[in-house]
Amino acid sequence: MNIVDAIRAYQDDLIAIRRDIHAHPELGFEEHRTSDLVAAKLAEWGIEVHREVGGTGVVGVLRRGNGAASIGLRADMDALPIVEATGLPYASTKPGIMHACGHDGHTTMLLGAARHLAAAGTFDGTVNFIFQPAEEGLGGASAMLDAGLFERFPCAQVFGMHNRPGLEVGAFAIKPGAMMAGGAFFDITISGRGAHGARPEDSVDPVLAAASIATALQSIVARNVKPGDPAVLSVTGLQAGSAYNVIPETATIRGTARSFRRETMQLIEDNMVRLATQIAAGFGARATVDFRFLFAPLVNDPAATDQMVEAAVSLVGEAKVDRNSKPVMGSEDFSFMLEARPGAYINLGNGEASAPVHNDRYDFNDEALPLGAALYATLVERTLPRGAAR
């Protein structure tokens, strides 16, 4: 029996776990119930459990043989502040919170791999199963690293996975090098002087300054970033005032920036501060910029990418594995773990009819569960083989 079929033998158990997590979503650093479930399952399968690693994070440790080599496998656990509209029997029971990115599936796939490796895994060394909180912009990966993740649980390499809507179930996509962009959120506050709308001469109008700044920000990518260096800067909100006849005291601009290099992100921040402060000053107002670097660029190690590709090919065949997938401007905080240790991150198909992630009708495809679990388990068995010279 191959490894996918072996895991399919308990696919119903995995589906039950995944749908239970889906029905009880928790936001970042609030994954108490999910952490309890993960810890209980790991302990049930005889895996050493460590709690509260970087808040609500859980690490399971499984050792076999006498090998000193180690590997880390990571899944994210948090949900999003979205009202679910799927109408599914196992839809969210928490108003305003749902698993709209598939972290319920990611957690379950890693649990499936842990169950297989604990029962039948043929490897020599140590596997660290890393269940991370707060991936959605709240710094969960950094929190685990700050808590000594790799000092406490040494990993020569670390691997992660994410579902991709629009990619058929049974297919995988990856690329060496930069695969996902680094990401930042920003808030710009413009302070002026309020007045009656009929007497603008008494004001220092923050709305006019904000509108000019929002337009000027688009020049950063167009005129400061090299054409061959992909970057995005999007203003996603401009808020000011609440009355038709009142010029307000303040206005705020918010948005996001993305790039594939840390240096480019710094360039964007520097130019944003320059433009915002000087344009505001030109109107007699004052601007302050809060630029928050939330996600490093996700960069796959070439050798680790090859390991992940070969494991995927062994499961589904060469035709189902895209070795050089196009990079995307979305971000993922597993990138910080990849800055700390070599490793790789792969996408697996969630089905061509799937709603996009971060959508109120999204749902993880349960048919992908044994494939993701099998990829993790195969990666361990191929990376930490029995009988290898140490």
N, C-alpha and C positions, 0 to 999 in steps of 0.2 A: 504494500500500500504506500503510495507516495504521500508526501507531507501535507499537501493540500487536502487530499481525501481523509487523512488522519485527523486533521482539524475539523473538516466538515462533519465528522462523526459526532462532534459536540457543538455544531453550529447553532442548534436550537438554544443551547445554554448561553452562547455568546449573544444571540439575538435578544434573549430575555434580559441579559445584563445591559446591553446597549439601549434597549427601549426603557428600562427602568431609569437609567441615567438621563435619557432624553426627557422623561416625564418629570424629573426632579432637577432641573438645571440650576446652576449656581454661578454667580458672577465671580470675577477674579479675586483671589484671596478669601473667598467665602465658600470654598468647595469642601465644606466639612463633611457633608453626607457622602459626597463622591469619594473623598479620601478614606472615609470609614469603609465604604464598599470595597475600594481597591485594596486596602490593607487587609481586610477580612479574607478576600479571595486569595491574595498572595500567601497569607498564613495558612489557609486551608490546603494549599498545594505544597506546603513545606518550605516556603521561601522566606528568608530572613527579612524582616520588615523594619524600616526606619521612618518615623513620622516627623512632621513639622520641620521639614528641610526647606528653608526659605518660605516660611508661613505654613500653607496647607499642602506643601509638596510631600510626596511619598517616594521612597526608593526601596526597591526590593533587590536583594543580593542573592544570587544563586551560584554556587561553586561546584565544580566537578573536577575530579582528578587532582593532579599536583601542578598543573601549569600555572605560571605566573602571569600569563597574558590576560588582558581584560578588555571588555567592550561595553559601551553604554548604548542603550536603546531608549528613546524618549517619546513620550506622548503628552499632549496638552489636555487639560480637564475643564477649562472654564467655558461658560456660555456668554451670550450677548444680551444687551438690554433691548430686545425686540419682542413685539407682541406676535405670537405664533398664529398663523392663518392656515395651517395644513389641514385641520379637522381630523387628524389621525386619532385612533383610539388611545394611543400613548402620547398624545400631545402634551405640551408643558402644562403642569398643574400650578405653575407660578406666574401670575399675571405680569406681563411686561418683560419676561425673561424666557429665552429659548436657546436651544442648541442649533444655531443657524449657520455654523461653520464646520460641523462634523466632528467636534472634539469628543463627543460621546462615542463616535465610531473609532476615533484614534485611540482613546483609552481602552476600549474593548479589544481592539486588535492587539495591543500590547499585552493585555491580560491573556488573550488567546495564545500568544507566543510564549508567555510565562508558563501557562499550564502545560503546553506541549513540551517545553524544554525541561520542566521539572519532572515530568513523567517519563519522557522518552528521549530527551536530548542527548545526543552523542557528541560531546564537546569536552575540551580540556582547558580549564581556566575559569574566569569569573565573568558573569553577566550582571550588569547593573541596570535594572528596569527603572527608568526615571519618569515619574508621573508629575508633570509640571503644572503649577497653578498659573493663572493670570497671564496668559499669552496675549490677550487682546489689548495691548497698549498699556498695560499696568506694570510691566517689568518683572514678570515671574521668573524668566530665565536668569536675569541679573540677580534677583533675590536668592535663587538657589546657588548661584556662583558665589555670592557674597557670604553665604552660609557654609562655604567650604565644600561644595559639591564634589569637585574632582580631587580635593585633598582627602576627604573622608572616603570617597568611593572612586579610587583611581580608574581611569579609562584611557587606554591607549588611543582609542577612536570612539566617536559617538555618532549615532545615526538617527535620523528622524524621517517622518512620513506625513503627507497631507493628501486628502482626497481632492480630486479635480472634477467638478461637474463639466459635462461635455466630452469627457474622455470615456470610452467604453469600459465597462467592468472587465477586468482581466488584462488591461493595458497599463503600462507604466511610462512615465516621462521624467527625464533628468538631464542635466548637463554639467560638465565640469566647469569650474570657475564661478563667476557671478551668475546666480540663478534668480535671485529676487533682490529688489531694491532695498536700500536703507530708507527709513522713514522718520519724519519729524512732524509734530503738530506745532502750530504757532498761534499766539494771540497778540494782537497789537492794540494797545489802548491809546486813544487820542484824547487829550484833555484840552478843552478850550474855555470859553465863557458863554454861558447861556443867555438868551434874550427872548423877547417877544418876536414871533415870526414876522410881524409887521415892521420891526425895527432892527434889521440885520446889522446895521452900522454899530449897534451897541454890543454885538457879539464877537467872539472869536469862534467861528463856526467849525466844530469838529466833524460834522457830516461832510462838508465840502472837502476838508483835508483828507478824511477817510476815503472818499471816492477817488481822489487824486492818487492816494497811496495805492489803493487796490489796483488801479490801472497801471501805475508805474511798476508794480511788482512783476508784471508780466514781462518787463524788459530784462529781468535777471537771467532767465533761461535763454531768451532770444539774443541777448547782447553780452552777457558775462560768462556764460558756460560755453565751452568749445562745442561746435556742432557734432563732433563724433563722440561726445560724452553724454549719454542719455540722462535727462533729468526732467522732472515735472514739478511745477509749483502751481497749486490750485487754491484760490480764495473760495472758501465754501460758506462764508457767513459774514454779513455786515449788519451790525445792530446799533441803532441810535434812536433815542427819543420815543415818546409814546403819545404825543399830542400833535394835531395838525398845525397849531399856531405857536408852538414853542420850539426854539432852537435849543437843543440840549447842551449840557455841560460836557458830555463825553460821547465817544463812539468807539466801537470795538470791531476789529477785523479778525477772523480766524481762518485757518486753512491747514493745508498739509504740503510737505515737500518730499520728493523721492529722488534718489540717485543710486548709482551702483558703486560709488566710491565715497569714503568718508571725507576726502579732500573736497569733493564737489559739494557735499552737504555744508561744510564749513564756509565755502565760497558763497553759497546761497544765504546762509545766516548773516555773514558779514555785509553783503550787499543789501539785504533786507533791512538791517539796522541802519545802514547809511541812508538809504532812500526814505525810510519811515521817519527818522528823526529830522532829516534836513527838509523834507517836504512839509512836515508839520510845522517846523520852525518858520518856513517861508509864509505860512498862513498865520503866524503868531501863536500857534498852539504847541503842545508838547506831546511827543509819542514815546511810549515804552514798549519794548519787544520782549515777549517771553517765547523763546524758541526752544522746544523740547525734543532732543534727539532720542527717539523711543526704540528704533530698530536699526541695528547695524546692517549693512549689505550682507546677504546670505551668500557665502562663497564656498562651493564644494571643492574639497581636496581631490585632485585628479585620480590619485591611486585609490582613495576610498570610493570615489564615484565608480571606478572600474569594478571594485568589489561588489557594490550594490547592483550594478548592471548585470554582472555575471550571475548573481543570485537570482535576479528577476528573470533572466533568460532561461535559467535552469527550471523555472516554474512554468512559464507561459510561452517560451519560444522567442526567437530573435524578432519576429515580425511584430510582436506585441510590445516591444520595448523601444521607445524613442530615446536614443543615446545623446541627442543634441537638441533638446527642447528649447524653444525660444524663451529668453529671460522675460520676466514680468515685473511690472512696477509695484505690485503688491509687496507687502513686507511681512516678516515672520521673525519673532524674537529668539527662535532657535539659533539664529545667526550669532548671538553672543556666545553660545556654547561652541559653535564652530570656530569662533575666534580663539577660544581657549584650548580646544583640542581639534586635531584633524578629523574629518568625517564627511558625511554627505547626507543629502536630503532629497527625497524622491516624491513624486506625485503618483497616486494610483487612481484609476478611473472610478468615478461615481455614477457613470451612466450618461448617455447622450441626451436623455430626456430630463435630467436633473435640473431643478431650479438652481440659480447661482448661489454661492455662499453669501452670507449676510443678507439673505432674502427671507421674508416671513413665510414663504412656502417651501423652503429648503428642507430636505430630509436626507440623512445618510443612507446609502444603499446597503442593506444587510448582506447582499450577495458578495460584497467586497470584503467582508470580515475575514473569511478563511484565507483569502489571498494576501491581505496585509499581514495577518498573523504568520502565515507561512513564509513570507518574505523575511520578516524579522528573524524567525527561527532558523531559516536556511542561512541567512547571513552569519548568525552565530556559529552554526555547525561548520561552515566553510572557512570562517575567519579563525576559529579556535578548534582546529581538527584534532582528534585523538591521534596520538602517536607521532605528532610533529616534533621535530627537534626544537629544543628550547635553549 
